[in-house]
């Protein structure tokens, strides 16, 4: 089937580029002795997860219990739920997943650990635990120091739980920014201090889980880290290009849209708006746009309503787009964009090789 047979908007996945992205990360991790545990938040697909596992990923990372349920398929070695899980309903569902395959949970408070311990003991299973350290992201996680050590010690004494080590997320580091290298140096120093405090108190550091797509290929320079959890690298997006984590040629996902109106010489309207693309701004150095038009890079995708996207053509020097013309747009943030679509279409060139449901779509609980 040819791409021309698709209705729009449609989520397109270039399989050649995706495979190259997966191969590059897998080769890097193997070369540097790092476990690769990709985050499935980007692709939301057991199919792509299987491609990652086939290339040597040691397991998968998810954010929500619903994603864990989708990804807990035969052949998946284990899962890390890298998100604070709270409440009896979620703990009960997570334990059911853990009856099928090993599950590790990241947490930063004793209250969540107590709830997980109660449910794990009731089910007769053991959950792995990583305590989360905040090494600069300023989101979840405890700062280096006594509080982090006390939490790890408390977890070590709880039934049904096994402390495996610690987790952090360097999502604040953008190596294209002026402060990027200094932020990375600070993270290295803080991680060394945390590891020293764990070892001094007899706490395990078997697993030290970190990593992100922007810092992916600097991971080997972070001493003590044992595994990395990049997610966006599978597809990449406009933000990763701006962060110098990839090039335009590495962006595997585009959204196919149709020009449905040209009401003014300087404006074209496409059939994809905020229900098709993420409204996330470009980071870093946002220009107010929502994506890159592959066929018309100088056109600015500058405005969206729910079903309408507006292209500013004032700097576009080529022929104006026609009604009915199809365009491909690289989104600012691919993870959120994928989550808005029910189906992905895998391409080789302009031929549709396969399609698959975005099975993890909308799994917010």
Secondary structure in CASP SS format (residue, H / E / C, confidence):
PFRMAT SS
TARGET T0000
AUTHOR 0000-0000-0000
METHOD secondary structure of the structure
MODEL  1
X C 1.00
X E 1.00
X H 1.00
X H 1.00
X H 1.00
X C 1.00
X C 1.00
X C 1.00
X C 1.00
X E 1.00
X E 1.00
X E 1.00
X E 1.00
X E 1.00
X H 1.00
X H 1.00
X H 1.00
X H 1.00
X H 1.00
X H 1.00
X H 1.00
X H 1.00
X H 1.00
X H 1.00
X H 1.00
X H 1.00
X H 1.00
X H 1.00
X H 1.00
X H 1.00
X H 1.00
X C 1.00
X C 1.00
X C 1.00
X E 1.00
X E 1.00
X C 1.00
X C 1.00
X E 1.00
X C 1.00
X C 1.00
X C 1.00
X C 1.00
X C 1.00
X C 1.00
X H 1.00
X H 1.00
X H 1.00
X H 1.00
X H 1.00
X H 1.00
X H 1.00
X H 1.00
X H 1.00
X C 1.00
X C 1.00
X C 1.00
X C 1.00
X C 1.00
X E 1.00
X E 1.00
X E 1.00
X C 1.00
X C 1.00
X H 1.00
X H 1.00
X H 1.00
X H 1.00
X H 1.00
X H 1.00
X H 1.00
X C 1.00
X C 1.00
X C 1.00
X C 1.00
X C 1.00
X C 1.00
X E 1.00
X E 1.00
X E 1.00
X E 1.00
X C 1.00
X C 1.00
X C 1.00
X C 1.00
X C 1.00
X C 1.00
X H 1.00
X H 1.00
X H 1.00
X H 1.00
X H 1.00
X H 1.00
X H 1.00
X H 1.00
X H 1.00
X H 1.00
X H 1.00
X C 1.00
X C 1.00
X C 1.00
X E 1.00
X E 1.00
X E 1.00
X E 1.00
X E 1.00
X E 1.00
X C 1.00
X C 1.00
X H 1.00
X H 1.00
X H 1.00
X H 1.00
X H 1.00
X H 1.00
X H 1.00
X H 1.00
X H 1.00
X H 1.00
X H 1.00
X H 1.00
X H 1.00
X H 1.00
X C 1.00
X C 1.00
X C 1.00
X E 1.00
X E 1.00
X E 1.00
X E 1.00
X E 1.00
X E 1.00
X E 1.00
X E 1.00
X C 1.00
X C 1.00
X C 1.00
X C 1.00
X C 1.00
X C 1.00
X C 1.00
X E 1.00
X E 1.00
X C 1.00
X C 1.00
X H 1.00
X H 1.00
X H 1.00
X H 1.00
X H 1.00
X H 1.00
X H 1.00
X H 1.00
X H 1.00
X H 1.00
X H 1.00
X C 1.00
X C 1.00
X C 1.00
X C 1.00
X E 1.00
X E 1.00
X E 1.00
X E 1.00
X E 1.00
X E 1.00
X E 1.00
X C 1.00
X C 1.00
X C 1.00
X C 1.00
X C 1.00
X C 1.00
X C 1.00
X C 1.00
X C 1.00
X C 1.00
X C 1.00
X C 1.00
X H 1.00
X H 1.00
X H 1.00
X H 1.00
X H 1.00
X H 1.00
X H 1.00
X H 1.00
X H 1.00
X H 1.00
X H 1.00
X H 1.00
X H 1.00
X H 1.00
X H 1.00
X H 1.00
X H 1.00
X H 1.00
X H 1.00
X H 1.00
X H 1.00
X C 1.00
X C 1.00
X C 1.00
X C 1.00
X C 1.00
X C 1.00
X E 1.00
X E 1.00
X E 1.00
X E 1.00
X C 1.00
X C 1.00
X C 1.00
X C 1.00
X C 1.00
X H 1.00
X H 1.00
X H 1.00
X H 1.00
X H 1.00
X H 1.00
X C 1.00
X C 1.00
X C 1.00
X C 1.00
X C 1.00
X E 1.00
X E 1.00
X C 1.00
X C 1.00
X C 1.00
X H 1.00
X H 1.00
X H 1.00
X C 1.00
X C 1.00
X C 1.00
X H 1.00
X H 1.00
X H 1.00
X H 1.00
X H 1.00
X C 1.00
X C 1.00
X C 1.00
X C 1.00
X C 1.00
X H 1.00
X H 1.00
X H 1.00
X C 1.00
X C 1.00
X E 1.00
X E 1.00
X E 1.00
X E 1.00
X E 1.00
X E 1.00
X E 1.00
X E 1.00
X E 1.00
X E 1.00
X E 1.00
X E 1.00
X C 1.00
X C 1.00
X E 1.00
X E 1.00
X E 1.00
X E 1.00
X C 1.00
X C 1.00
X C 1.00
X C 1.00
X C 1.00
X C 1.00
X C 1.00
X C 1.00
X C 1.00
X C 1.00
X C 1.00
X C 1.00
X C 1.00
X C 1.00
X C 1.00
X C 1.00
X C 1.00
X C 1.00
X C 1.00
X C 1.00
X E 1.00
X E 1.00
X E 1.00
X C 1.00
X C 1.00
X C 1.00
X C 1.00
X C 1.00
X C 1.00
X E 1.00
X E 1.00
X E 1.00
X E 1.00
X E 1.00
X C 1.00
X C 1.00
X C 1.00
X C 1.00
X E 1.00
X E 1.00
X E 1.00
X E 1.00
X C 1.00
X C 1.00
X C 1.00
X C 1.00
X C 1.00
X C 1.00
X C 1.00
X C 1.00
X C 1.00
X C 1.00
X C 1.00
X C 1.00
X C 1.00
X E 1.00
X E 1.00
X E 1.00
X E 1.00
X E 1.00
X E 1.00
X C 1.00
X C 1.00
X H 1.00
X H 1.00
X H 1.00
X H 1.00
X H 1.00
X H 1.00
X C 1.00
X C 1.00
X C 1.00
X E 1.00
X E 1.00
X E 1.00
X E 1.00
X E 1.00
X E 1.00
X C 1.00
X C 1.00
X E 1.00
X E 1.00
X E 1.00
X E 1.00
X E 1.00
X E 1.00
X E 1.00
X C 1.00
X C 1.00
X C 1.00
X C 1.00
X C 1.00
X C 1.00
X C 1.00
X C 1.00
END
